[in-house]
């Protein structure tokens, strides 16, 4: 149901004529008629005026029916507890969260339509994955630059990323929702998993799940190999081969741990992941890669420090930003903020306060 349909529905329910509603809202009758016919969309100020005139919350005029949203595809991962209770919990979480998320986007006019950048590429080898990572970076205009915040990047491309504590070893899972004819990708991060202690692991998990959503695999690819291919995509996307080769250079006889730490701090991939990446792009052979990994394990056991990635904490933030924007623009009430962000009423005042800058 459109905004115009909702305005008309509430107007008729309150036995108001077009002219009466226009007078109450301080608008012209033809304007209200155009809203109802859907030929123009109300501005923020007009929408608030109409909602006040109808004595309803702005949210009521822009509600998306929950029944339109369904879980179409769901990759639960090998470590998901195989119980109907957990599956239902995840299903309800995704639907409830995403329904509110989509409503917010609709209210603010900030909808992002997801487009798979790899729709026409079929994956069956590591070489295909390298090509896929290169193509996505090119289409998203990333070149070989470091990605400071993977969460922000994917949220800006239409992915819904949800943090959720789950009693399982699985670090993440993913799937698609359907809203009419639209397919909306989602990723759930397990906040109880060990990757939360190391941001680089979380970044890898996010991109591993992203790979499952955008890569299309040949029928001959086994589930086990699919996991390896998704791992390779995550590494290749984080640390492009050309960038690694340019940074380290070819024909080296020794590479310092400090260089690997520096790469970790720039590109947000773990030292171990960079070691495997050096093998992927041919800087070191399998035998050297094995030696490096054994040395890494020895140093790790000794408590050696391997650097810290500090550019982002990889926490989904777009939903919170939209809630803030909606509240500041008076499109959602304080009660709705409490519901959306799971806050107490006094927490809303403490968080947003009364201090604000006016743009008009």
SERO-4910 file (N, C-alpha, C, O; in steps of 0.05 Angstrom, whole numbers):
BEGIN
 pado doro    nc1    nc2    nc3   cac1   cac2   cac3    cc1    cc2    cc3    oc1    oc2    oc3
  Unk    A     17    -24      0      0      0      0     18     25      0     36     27     16
  Unk    A     12     44    -19     29     68    -22     22     88      0      3     86     15
  Unk    A     39    109      1     34    131     20      7    144     14     -9    150     32
  Unk    A      1    148    -12    -24    160    -20    -48    143    -11    -68    154     -2
  Unk    A    -45    117    -15    -67     99     -6    -72    101     24    -94    101     33
  Unk    A    -50    103     39    -52    105     68    -65    132     76    -82    132     94
  Unk    A    -57    154     63    -70    180     70   -100    178     64   -116    187     81
  Unk    A   -107    167     41   -135    165     34   -150    147     54   -173    154     62
  Unk    A   -138    125     62   -150    106     80   -156    120    107   -178    118    118
  Unk    A   -137    135    118   -141    148    144   -160    171    141   -176    177    159
  Unk    A   -160    185    118   -178    208    114   -207    199    114   -224    211    127
  Unk    A   -212    177     99   -239    166     98   -248    155    125   -271    159    133
  Unk    A   -229    142    139   -235    131    165   -244    153    185   -260    148    202
  Unk    A   -232    177    182   -238    199    199   -260    217    188   -266    238    199
  Unk    A   -272    208    166   -295    222    153   -287    251    145   -303    269    149
  Unk    A   -264    254    135   -254    280    126   -256    282     95   -249    263     81
  Unk    A   -264    305     85   -263    309     56   -234    318     49   -218    323     66
  Unk    A   -229    318     23   -202    328     14   -197    356     24   -175    363     33
  Unk    A   -218    373     22   -215    401     30   -210    403     60   -194    419     69
  Unk    A   -225    387     75   -222    389    105   -193    380    113   -181    393    130
  Unk    A   -183    359    101   -156    350    107   -136    371     99   -117    377    113
  Unk    A   -140    383     75   -122    404     66   -122    428     85   -100    438     91
  Unk    A   -145    436     95   -146    458    113   -132    452    140   -117    468    150
  Unk    A   -136    427    150   -124    419    175    -93    418    172    -79    425    191
  Unk    A    -84    410    149    -55    407    144    -42    432    134    -17    434    133
  Unk    A    -58    452    127    -47    477    117    -37    474     89    -17    487     81
  Unk    A    -50    457     73    -42    451     45    -65    456     27    -88    460     36
  Unk    A    -60    456      1    -81    460    -19    -95    433    -25    -83    412    -23
  Unk    A   -121    435    -31   -136    411    -37   -124    395    -60   -122    370    -58
  Unk    A   -116    408    -83   -104    392   -105    -79    378    -96    -73    356   -107
  Unk    A    -64    389    -77    -39    376    -67    -46    350    -53    -33    329    -59
  Unk    A    -66    351    -35    -75    326    -22    -84    306    -42    -78    282    -39
  Unk    A    -99    315    -62   -109    296    -83    -86    283    -98    -86    260   -104
  Unk    A    -65    299   -104    -42    288   -118    -27    268   -100    -16    248   -111
  Unk    A    -25    273    -74    -13    254    -56    -28    227    -58    -16    206    -60
  Unk    A    -54    229    -56    -71    204    -55    -69    189    -82    -70    165    -83
  Unk    A    -67    204   -104    -65    192   -130    -37    181   -136    -33    166   -155
  Unk    A    -18    190   -120     10    181   -123     25    195   -145     46    186   -153
  Unk    A     15    218   -154     29    233   -175     52    249   -164     71    255   -178
  Unk    A     50    257   -138     73    269   -125     76    257    -97     57    247    -86
  Unk    A    100    258    -86    106    248    -60    109    271    -40    122    291    -46
  Unk    A     96    268    -17     97    290      3    126    295     12    142    277     15
  Unk    A    132    321     16    158    328     27    158    320     57    137    313     68
  Unk    A    181    322     69    183    315     98    164    332    114    149    322    131
  Unk    A    164    358    110    147    377    125    118    372    120    101    372    138
  Unk    A    110    367     94     82    362     87     72    336     99     50    334    108
  Unk    A     90    316     99     82    290    110     76    292    140     56    281    150
  Unk    A     92    307    154     88    312    183     61    327    187     46    320    206
  Unk    A     56    347    170     32    363    173      7    345    168    -13    348    182
  Unk    A      8    328    148    -15    310    142    -19    290    165    -42    285    173
  Unk    A      3    279    175      1    260    197    -11    273    222    -28    262    235
  Unk    A     -3    298    228    -14    313    250    -44    318    246    -60    316    265
  Unk    A    -51    325    221    -79    331    215    -96    306    218   -120    308    226
  Unk    A    -85    283    212   -100    258    214    -97    246    242   -110    226    249
  Unk    A    -81    259    259    -76    250    287    -64    221    287    -73    204    303
  Unk    A    -45    216    269    -31    191    268     -1    196    268      8    217    261
  Unk    A     15    175    274     44    177    272     51    175    243     38    161    227
  Unk    A     72    189    235     82    188    207     87    159    199     81    151    176
  Unk    A     97    143    218    103    115    213     78    101    202     81     83    185
  Unk    A     54    108    212     30     95    203     24     99    174     11     82    161
  Unk    A     33    121    163     28    127    135     48    112    116     44    111     92
  Unk    A     69    101    128     90     90    111     96     61    118    118     51    111
  Unk    A     78     47    131     83     20    140     83      0    117     65      0    100
  Unk    A    103    -18    116    105    -39     96     94    -64    109    102    -71    132
  Unk    A     76    -77     96     64   -101    108     84   -123    112     99   -130     93
  Unk    A     85   -135    136    105   -156    142    100   -180    124    119   -195    119
  Unk    A     76   -184    116     69   -208    100     83   -208     73     85   -228     59
  Unk    A     92   -184     64    106   -182     38    134   -193     39    146   -199     18
  Unk    A    145   -195     63    173   -203     66    175   -233     73    162   -241     92
  Unk    A    191   -248     59    195   -276     65    224   -285     61    238   -273     46
  Unk    A    231   -305     76    258   -316     74    259   -335     50    248   -357     51
  Unk    A    272   -326     28    272   -342      3    294   -363      3    289   -386     -5
  Unk    A    318   -355     11    340   -374     11    356   -370     37    357   -347     47
  Unk    A    367   -391     47    379   -390     73    402   -410     75    398   -434     75
  Unk    A    427   -399     75    451   -416     77    459   -417    107    470   -398    117
  Unk    A    453   -439    120    457   -440    149    485   -448    157    493   -445    180
  Unk    A    501   -459    139    528   -466    146    530   -494    159    510   -504    170
  Unk    A    553   -505    159    556   -532    169    554   -534    200    547   -554    211
  Unk    A    560   -511    213    561   -512    243    536   -502    256    535   -499    281
  Unk    A    515   -497    240    489   -489    252    478   -512    268    477   -535    258
  Unk    A    469   -507    292    455   -528    307    431   -536    292    413   -520    286
  Unk    A    429   -562    285    408   -571    268    382   -575    284    373   -597    289
  Unk    A    370   -553    291    345   -554    307    325   -535    295    332   -513    286
  Unk    A    301   -543    294    280   -527    283    276   -501    300    268   -480    289
  Unk    A    282   -503    326    279   -480    343    298   -458    335    290   -434    332
  Unk    A    323   -465    330    343   -444    322    336   -433    294    338   -409    290
  Unk    A    328   -451    276    322   -442    249    298   -422    250    299   -402    236
  Unk    A    278   -428    267    255   -410    269    264   -383    281    255   -362    273
  Unk    A    281   -385    301    291   -361    315    305   -343    295    301   -318    294
  Unk    A    322   -355    278    337   -339    258    318   -328    237    321   -305    229
  Unk    A    299   -344    229    279   -335    209    264   -311    220    261   -291    206
  Unk    A    254   -313    245    239   -291    257    256   -266    260    247   -244    256
  Unk    A    281   -270    268    300   -247    272    303   -232    246    301   -208    245
  Unk    A    309   -247    225    314   -234    199    290   -219    189    292   -197    180
  Unk    A    266   -232    190    242   -220    180    235   -195    197    229   -174    186
  Unk    A    235   -197    224    228   -175    241    246   -151    237    238   -128    233
  Unk    A    273   -157    238    292   -135    235    290   -122    207    291    -98    205
  Unk    A    288   -139    187    289   -128    159    263   -113    153    264    -94    137
  Unk    A    241   -122    164    216   -107    159    218    -78    169    211    -60    155
  Unk    A    229    -75    193    233    -48    204    253    -32    187    250     -9    181
  Unk    A    275    -46    179    296    -34    163    285    -24    137    290     -1    129
  Unk    A    269    -40    123    258    -32     98    238     -9    101    236      8     84
  Unk    A    222    -10    123    204     12    128    218     38    132    210     59    121
  Unk    A    241     37    147    257     61    151    267     72    124    265     96    119
  Unk    A    278     55    108    288     63     82    266     76     65    270     96     52
  Unk    A    242     64     66    219     74     51    211    101     61    206    119     45
  Unk    A    209    105     87    202    130     99    221    152     90    213    174     83
  Unk    A    247    146     91    267    167     86    275    168     56    291    185     48
  Unk    A    264    151     40    271    151     11    300    143      6    313    154    -11
  Unk    A    310    124     22    338    116     20    341     87     12    361     74     18
  Unk    A    321     76     -2    323     48    -11    347     44    -29    354     61    -46
  Unk    A    360     21    -25    382     13    -42    375    -13    -55    371    -33    -42
  Unk    A    374    -13    -81    367    -38    -96    392    -54   -101    411    -44   -113
  Unk    A    393    -79    -91    416    -96    -94    419   -105   -123    400   -114   -135
  Unk    A    443   -103   -133    450   -113   -160    475   -131   -157    496   -122   -148
  Unk    A    472   -156   -165    495   -174   -164    515   -167   -186    508   -168   -209
  Unk    A    539   -159   -178    559   -151   -198    571   -175   -214    586   -171   -233
  Unk    A    563   -199   -206    574   -223   -219    552   -241   -231    555   -266   -232
  Unk    A    530   -229   -239    507   -245   -248    514   -263   -271    501   -284   -274
  Unk    A    533   -256   -288    538   -271   -312    564   -289   -311    573   -299   -331
  Unk    A    575   -292   -287    600   -307   -284    595   -333   -269    584   -333   -247
  Unk    A    604   -355   -281    601   -381   -269    628   -390   -257    648   -388   -270
  Unk    A    628   -399   -232    653   -404   -217    657   -434   -215    640   -449   -207
  Unk    A    682   -443   -223    689   -471   -219    718   -475   -211    727   -497   -207
  Unk    A    733   -453   -209    762   -455   -202    771   -431   -187    758   -410   -185
  Unk    A    796   -433   -175    808   -410   -161    812   -387   -181    810   -364   -173
  Unk    A    820   -393   -205    824   -372   -225    799   -356   -230    799   -332   -234
  Unk    A    776   -370   -230    750   -357   -233    745   -338   -210    734   -316   -214
  Unk    A    752   -346   -186    748   -330   -162    765   -305   -163    756   -283   -156
  Unk    A    790   -308   -171    808   -285   -174    795   -265   -194    796   -240   -189
  Unk    A    785   -275   -216    772   -258   -236    748   -245   -224    742   -221   -229
  Unk    A    732   -259   -208    708   -248   -195    715   -226   -176    702   -205   -176
  Unk    A    736   -230   -160    744   -209   -140    753   -184   -155    747   -161   -147
  Unk    A    768   -188   -177    777   -165   -193    754   -150   -205    753   -125   -205
  Unk    A    734   -165   -216    711   -153   -229    694   -137   -209    685   -115   -216
  Unk    A    690   -148   -185    673   -134   -165    687   -108   -157    675    -87   -155
  Unk    A    714   -109   -153    728    -85   -145    726    -64   -168    724    -40   -162
  Unk    A    727    -73   -192    726    -55   -215    698    -42   -217    695    -18   -220
  Unk    A    677    -59   -214    650    -49   -216    643    -30   -194    628    -11   -197
  Unk    A    654    -35   -170    649    -18   -147    669      4   -144    669     19   -124
  Unk    A    686      7   -165    706     29   -167    724     30   -142    729     52   -131
  Unk    A    735      7   -135    753      5   -112    782      4   -120    800      9   -104
  Unk    A    787     -1   -146    814     -5   -156    829    -25   -138    817    -46   -131
  Unk    A    854    -20   -131    869    -38   -113    872    -25    -85    889    -33    -69
  Unk    A    854     -6    -79    856      8    -54    846     -9    -30    830    -27    -34
  Unk    A    857     -4     -6    847    -18     18    818    -11     23    809     11     16
  Unk    A    803    -30     34    775    -25     41    774    -21     72    778    -40     87
  Unk    A    770      4     80    772     10    108    750     -3    125    754    -12    147
  Unk    A    725     -4    113    702    -14    128    685    -31    110    670    -21     94
  Unk    A    688    -57    112    674    -76     95    644    -74    100    628    -75     81
  Unk    A    636    -72    126    607    -70    133    595    -46    118    574    -49    105
  Unk    A    607    -23    120    596      1    108    595     -2     77    575      6     65
  Unk    A    615    -14     66    615    -19     37    591    -36     28    577    -28     10
  Unk    A    587    -58     41    566    -77     33    538    -65     40    519    -68     24
  Unk    A    536    -51     62    510    -39     69    503    -18     48    479    -14     41
  Unk    A    523     -4     37    518     15     16    511      3    -11    502     17    -29
  Unk    A    514    -24    -13    507    -38    -38    481    -54    -35    473    -68    -53
  Unk    A    467    -50    -12    441    -63     -9    441    -88      9    420   -100     12
  Unk    A    464    -96     20    465   -119     38    454   -110     66    461    -88     75
  Unk    A    438   -127     78    430   -122    106    447   -139    124    447   -163    122
  Unk    A    462   -126    142    481   -140    159    470   -138    188    466   -116    198
  Unk    A    467   -161    201    455   -163    227    475   -177    246    486   -198    240
  Unk    A    479   -165    270    495   -177    291    476   -191    310    457   -180    319
  Unk    A    483   -216    317    464   -233    332    480   -254    347    497   -267    335
  Unk    A    475   -256    373    490   -276    389    476   -304    386    453   -307    391
  Unk    A    492   -323    377    482   -350    372    499   -371    387    523   -368    388
  Unk    A    486   -391    398    500   -412    412    509   -433    393    500   -456    392
  Unk    A    529   -426    377    540   -444    357    568   -435    350    575   -411    354
  Unk    A    584   -453    338    611   -445    330    611   -431    303    632   -420    294
  Unk    A    588   -430    290    587   -418    263    590   -387    266    575   -375    280
  Unk    A    610   -376    252    615   -347    255    595   -330    240    590   -307    248
  Unk    A    583   -341    219    564   -325    203    546   -343    186    552   -366    182
  Unk    A    525   -331    176    508   -345    157    495   -323    139    498   -300    145
  Unk    A    482   -332    118    472   -312     99    448   -324     84    441   -347     86
  Unk    A    435   -307     68    413   -315     53    400   -292     38    411   -270     37
  Unk    A    377   -297     26    362   -277     12    334   -275     22    322   -296     29
  Unk    A    323   -251     24    295   -247     30    282   -238      4    294   -227    -14
  Unk    A    256   -243      2    240   -233    -20    221   -212    -11    206   -216      9
  Unk    A    220   -189    -24    200   -169    -19    187   -163    -46    196   -146    -61
  Unk    A    165   -177    -52    153   -175    -78    172   -189    -98    178   -212    -95
  Unk    A    181   -174   -118    199   -186   -138    228   -180   -131    246   -190   -145
  Unk    A    233   -165   -110    261   -158   -102    273   -180    -85    260   -192    -68
  Unk    A    299   -185    -90    315   -203    -73    334   -187    -57    350   -171    -68
  Unk    A    333   -190    -30    350   -174    -12    369   -192      2    361   -209     17
  Unk    A    396   -188     -2    415   -205     12    419   -197     41    420   -173     48
  Unk    A    422   -217     59    428   -211     87    451   -228     96    455   -250     87
  Unk    A    466   -217    116    488   -231    129    484   -229    159    480   -207    169
  Unk    A    485   -251    173    484   -250    202    511   -257    214    523   -277    207
  Unk    A    521   -239    231    547   -243    245    541   -254    273    525   -242    288
  Unk    A    554   -275    280    551   -286    307    569   -271    326    594   -274    325
  Unk    A    557   -255    344    573   -238    362    586   -254    385    602   -244    400
  Unk    A    579   -280    387    591   -297    408    615   -312    397    629   -326    412
  Unk    A    620   -310    371    642   -324    359    669   -311    365    670   -287    370
  Unk    A    690   -326    364    717   -316    371    726   -294    352    744   -279    358
  Unk    A    714   -293    328    723   -272    309    718   -244    319    730   -225    309
  Unk    A    701   -241    339    696   -214    350    720   -203    365    722   -179    369
  Unk    A    739   -221    372    763   -211    386    783   -200    366    802   -186    375
  Unk    A    780   -206    341    800   -197    321    784   -187    297    771   -203    283
  Unk    A    786   -161    292    770   -149    270    776   -161    243    758   -164    226
  Unk    A    801   -169    238    808   -180    212    793   -207    207    785   -212    185
  Unk    A    788   -222    229    772   -247    225    743   -240    218    731   -254    202
  Unk    A    733   -219    231    705   -212    225    702   -202    196    683   -209    182
  Unk    A    722   -187    186    722   -178    159    722   -201    139    708   -202    119
  Unk    A    738   -221    146    740   -245    129    713   -260    129    704   -269    108
  Unk    A    701   -262    153    675   -276    154    654   -262    137    639   -275    123
  Unk    A    653   -235    139    633   -220    124    636   -225     94    617   -229     80
  Unk    A    661   -224     85    666   -228     56    663   -257     47    656   -262     24
  Unk    A    668   -275     65    662   -304     59    632   -307     54    624   -320     35
  Unk    A    616   -296     72    587   -298     68    578   -283     44    560   -291     29
  Unk    A    590   -260     39    584   -244     15    589   -261    -11    574   -260    -30
  Unk    A    611   -276    -10    618   -293    -33    596   -314    -38    589   -319    -61
  Unk    A    585   -326    -17    563   -345    -20    539   -332    -34    523   -345    -47
  Unk    A    535   -306    -29    512   -292    -40    515   -283    -69    496   -282    -84
  Unk    A    540   -276    -77    543   -265   -104    556   -284   -124    555   -279   -148
  Unk    A    570   -305   -114    582   -324   -133    563   -345   -142    547   -355   -126
  Unk    A    563   -352   -167    547   -374   -178    566   -397   -185    583   -393   -202
  Unk    A    561   -420   -173    580   -442   -176    569   -463   -196    545   -467   -199
  Unk    A    588   -475   -211    581   -496   -229    570   -520   -213    577   -523   -189
  Unk    A    554   -536   -225    542   -559   -211    563   -579   -202    558   -594   -183
  Unk    A    586   -579   -215    607   -598   -208    622   -590   -182    637   -606   -171
  Unk    A    618   -565   -173    632   -556   -149    619   -568   -124    595   -565   -119
  Unk    A    636   -582   -108    625   -595    -83    622   -573    -62    633   -552    -64
  Unk    A    607   -580    -41    603   -561    -19    629   -555     -5    634   -532      2
  Unk    A    647   -574     -2    673   -570     10    690   -551     -6    702   -533      5
  Unk    A    690   -555    -33    705   -537    -50    693   -510    -51    707   -490    -54
  Unk    A    667   -508    -50    653   -482    -50    662   -465    -26    666   -441    -29
  Unk    A    666   -478     -3    676   -463     21    704   -452     15    710   -430     23
  Unk    A    721   -469      3    748   -460     -3    748   -437    -23    764   -418    -21
  Unk    A    730   -439    -43    728   -417    -63    719   -391    -50    728   -370    -58
  Unk    A    701   -393    -31    691   -369    -17    713   -357      0    715   -333      3
  Unk    A    729   -375     13    752   -365     28    772   -350     10    782   -329     17
  Unk    A    776   -361    -14    795   -349    -33    784   -321    -42    799   -302    -45
  Unk    A    758   -320    -46    746   -294    -55    750   -273    -33    758   -251    -39
  Unk    A    745   -281     -8    749   -262     15    777   -251     15    781   -227     19
  Unk    A    797   -269     12    825   -260     13    832   -243    -11    845   -222     -8
  Unk    A    823   -251    -35    829   -237    -60    816   -209    -60    827   -190    -70
  Unk    A    792   -207    -48    778   -182    -47    791   -163    -27    793   -139    -32
  Unk    A    800   -174     -4    813   -157     16    841   -148      6    848   -124      9
  Unk    A    856   -167     -4    884   -160    -12    888   -168    -42    895   -190    -48
  Unk    A    883   -149    -60    887   -154    -89    915   -164    -95    935   -154    -83
  Unk    A    918   -183   -113    944   -194   -119    964   -173   -128    987   -173   -119
  Unk    A    955   -155   -146    973   -134   -156    984   -117   -134   1007   -110   -133
  Unk    A    967   -110   -114    975    -93    -92    995   -107    -75   1015    -95    -65
  Unk    A    991   -133    -70   1010   -149    -53   1037   -151    -67   1058   -148    -54
  Unk    A   1037   -157    -93   1062   -159   -108   1077   -133   -108   1101   -132   -105
  Unk    A   1062   -111   -112   1075    -84   -113   1087    -77    -86   1108    -66    -84
  Unk    A   1073    -85    -64   1082    -78    -38   1107    -94    -30   1127    -82    -20
  Unk    A   1106   -120    -35   1129   -137    -26   1150   -139    -47   1174   -142    -40
  Unk    A   1143   -138    -73   1162   -141    -94   1169   -170    -99   1166   -187    -82
  Unk    A   1177   -176   -124   1184   -203   -131   1213   -209   -125   1229   -191   -120
  Unk    A   1220   -235   -126   1248   -244   -123   1260   -236    -97   1284   -229    -95
  Unk    A   1244   -235    -76   1254   -230    -49   1267   -255    -37   1259   -277    -44
  Unk    A   1287   -251    -20   1299   -274     -7   1290   -276     22   1290   -297     35
  Unk    A   1282   -253     34   1271   -252     61   1250   -230     63   1251   -210     49
  Unk    A   1230   -235     79   1209   -216     84   1205   -213    115   1204   -234    128
  Unk    A   1204   -189    125   1203   -185    154   1174   -188    164   1155   -183    149
  Unk    A   1172   -195    189   1145   -196    202   1133   -168    202   1109   -165    200
  Unk    A   1150   -148    205   1139   -120    206   1125   -113    179   1106    -98    180
  Unk    A   1136   -123    157   1123   -118    131   1095   -130    131   1076   -118    121
  Unk    A   1092   -155    141   1067   -169    142   1047   -154    161   1024   -152    155
  Unk    A   1058   -145    184   1042   -129    202   1031   -104    189   1008    -97    192
  Unk    A   1048    -91    174   1041    -66    160   1018    -72    140    999    -56    138
  Unk    A   1021    -94    126   1000   -102    107    974   -107    121    953    -99    111
  Unk    A    976   -120    144    951   -125    160    938    -99    168    914    -96    166
  Unk    A    954    -80    177    943    -54    186    932    -37    163    915    -20    168
  Unk    A    942    -42    139    933    -26    116    908    -39    104    888    -26     99
  Unk    A    909    -66     99    888    -79     83    868    -94    101    847   -103     91
  Unk    A    873    -97    127    854   -109    145    851   -139    141    829   -149    144
  Unk    A    872   -152    133    873   -182    132    893   -192    152    913   -179    157
  Unk    A    888   -215    164    906   -226    184    933   -233    172    935   -237    147
  Unk    A    954   -234    188    980   -241    179    979   -269    165    992   -273    145
  Unk    A    965   -287    178    963   -314    166    950   -314    139    958   -328    120
  Unk    A    929   -298    137    915   -295    111    933   -284     90    932   -292     67
  Unk    A    950   -265     98    969   -253     79    990   -273     70    999   -273     47
  Unk    A    998   -291     88   1017   -312     81   1005   -330     59   1018   -335     39
  Unk    A    980   -338     63    967   -355     43    963   -339     17    965   -350     -5
  Unk    A    958   -313     20    954   -296     -4    980   -294    -20    979   -294    -45
  Unk    A   1002   -292     -6   1028   -291    -20   1033   -317    -36   1045   -316    -58
  Unk    A   1023   -339    -26   1024   -364    -41   1005   -364    -64   1012   -374    -86
  Unk    A    981   -353    -60    961   -352    -82    972   -337   -107    968   -346   -129
  Unk    A    986   -315   -102    995   -298   -125   1023   -306   -134   1034   -292   -152
  Unk    A   1035   -327   -123   1060   -337   -133   1085   -324   -122   1107   -327   -133
  Unk    A   1082   -308   -100   1106   -296    -88   1122   -317    -73   1147   -315    -71
  Unk    A   1108   -337    -61   1122   -359    -48   1109   -386    -57   1086   -386    -64
  Unk    A   1125   -407    -57   1114   -433    -66   1102   -447    -42   1102   -437    -19
  Unk    A   1090   -471    -47   1076   -486    -26   1094   -493     -2   1086   -492     21
  Unk    A   1120   -500     -9   1138   -508     13   1144   -485     31   1145   -488     56
  Unk    A   1149   -461     19   1155   -437     35   1130   -429     51   1132   -421     75
  Unk    A   1107   -432     39   1082   -425     53   1079   -442     78   1071   -433     99
  Unk    A   1085   -468     75   1083   -486     98   1102   -478    120   1095   -479    143
  Unk    A   1127   -471    112   1147   -463    132   1138   -437    146   1141   -435    171
  Unk    A   1128   -418    131   1118   -393    143   1096   -399    164   1095   -387    185
  Unk    A   1078   -416    156   1055   -422    174   1065   -436    200   1054   -431    221
  Unk    A   1084   -454    197   1095   -467    221   1109   -446    239   1106   -447    264
  Unk    A   1123   -427    227   1136   -406    242   1115   -388    255   1118   -380    278
  Unk    A   1094   -382    240   1072   -366    251   1060   -379    276   1056   -366    297
  Unk    A   1055   -405    274   1043   -420    297   1062   -420    321   1053   -417    344
  Unk    A   1088   -422    316   1108   -422    338   1108   -394    351   1107   -392    375
  Unk    A   1109   -373    335   1109   -346    346   1083   -340    361   1083   -326    381
  Unk    A   1060   -350    350   1034   -345    363   1034   -358    390   1024   -346    410
  Unk    A   1045   -383    392   1046   -397    418   1063   -382    438   1059   -384    462
  Unk    A   1083   -368    427   1102   -353    445   1090   -326    453   1102   -311    469
  Unk    A   1067   -319    442   1054   -294    449   1064   -270    433   1061   -247    442
  Unk    A   1075   -275    410   1085   -253    394   1062   -236    383   1041   -246    377
  Unk    A   1066   -210    381   1045   -191    372   1046   -189    342   1067   -186    330
  Unk    A   1023   -191    329   1021   -191    300   1007   -166    289    998   -166    266
  Unk    A   1006   -145    305    994   -120    295    964   -120    299    952   -141    304
  Unk    A    952    -96    297    923    -93    302    911    -76    279    922    -55    272
  Unk    A    888    -84    270    874    -68    250    856    -49    264    839    -57    280
  Unk    A    859    -23    260    845     -3    275    827     16    258    815     34    269
  Unk    A    825     11    233    810     30    216    780     28    220    766     48    217
  Unk    A    770      5    228    742      2    235    738    -22    253    756    -39    255
  Unk    A    715    -23    267    709    -46    283    690    -65    270    682    -85    281
  Unk    A    682    -58    245    664    -74    229    638    -80    244    629   -103    248
  Unk    A    625    -58    252    599    -60    265    578    -48    246    582    -25    237
  Unk    A    557    -62    239    536    -51    222    525    -25    234    516    -25    257
  Unk    A    524     -3    219    516     22    230    494     36    214    482     56    223
  Unk    A    488     26    190    468     40    173    441     42    186    428     63    184
  Unk    A    432     20    198    405     20    211    403     41    232    384     56    233
  Unk    A    424     43    250    424     63    271    424     91    259    410    109    270
  Unk    A    438     95    238    439    122    225    412    129    215    403    152    217
  Unk    A    398    110    203    371    115    192    351    122    214    334    139    211
  Unk    A    353    107    237    336    112    259    341    141    269    322    156    274
  Unk    A    366    149    272    373    176    281    361    197    262    350    216    271
  Unk    A    365    192    237    355    211    217    324    213    218    313    235    217
  Unk    A    311    190    220    282    190    221    272    205    245    252    219    244
  Unk    A    285    201    268    277    215    293    282    245    291    265    261    299
  Unk    A    305    252    281    311    281    278    292    295    259    286    318    262
  Unk    A    283    280    238    265    292    218    236    289    227    218    296    212
  Unk    A    231    278    251    204    274    263    187    256    246    162    258    245
  Unk    A    200    237    232    185    217    217    179    193    234    161    177    227
  Unk    A    193    189    256    187    168    274    187    179    302    201    198    309
  Unk    A    170    168    319    166    178    346    188    167    365    202    148    358
  Unk    A    189    179    388    207    169    409    201    140    416    219    124    421
  Unk    A    175    134    417    166    106    424    176     86    403    184     64    409
  Unk    A    177     95    377    186     77    356    216     73    358    226     52    353
  Unk    A    231     94    366    260     92    370    265     72    392    283     55    389
  Unk    A    250     73    414    253     54    436    250     26    426    265      8    433
  Unk    A    230     22    409    224     -5    398    246    -14    379    255    -37    380
  Unk    A    255      4    362    274     -3    341    302     -9    352    315    -28    344
  Unk    A    311      7    371    338      5    381    339    -10    408    361    -12    420
  Unk    A    316    -20    417    315    -34    443    326    -17    465    344    -26    480
  Unk    A    317      7    468    326     26    488    303     31    508    280     25    504
  Unk    A    311     44    530    291     54    549    285     83    541    301     96    527
  Unk    A    262     93    549    254    120    541    275    141    549    281    159    533
  Unk    A    285    138    573    305    157    582    331    155    566    346    175    564
  Unk    A    336    131    556    361    128    539    359    143    514    380    153    503
  Unk    A    335    146    503    331    162    478    339    191    483    354    203    467
  Unk    A    329    202    505    336    230    512    366    233    516    379    253    508
  Unk    A    378    213    530    406    215    536    423    213    510    443    226    507
  Unk    A    414    196    492    429    191    467    426    214    447    445    223    435
  Unk    A    401    224    444    396    244    423    395    273    435    402    292    421
  Unk    A    386    275    460    385    301    473    367    320    458    352    313    440
  Unk    A    368    345    466    353    366    453    370    385    437    360    404    424
  Unk    A    396    380    437    414    397    422    415    388    393    422    365    387
  Unk    A    408    406    375    409    399    347    413    424    330    407    446    339
  Unk    A    423    420    306    427    442    288    404    443    267    397    422    256
  Unk    A    393    465    263    371    468    243    382    475    216    400    492    214
  Unk    A    372    462    195    381    468    168    362    488    154    366    494    130
  Unk    A    342    497    168    323    516    156    321    541    173    306    559    166
***
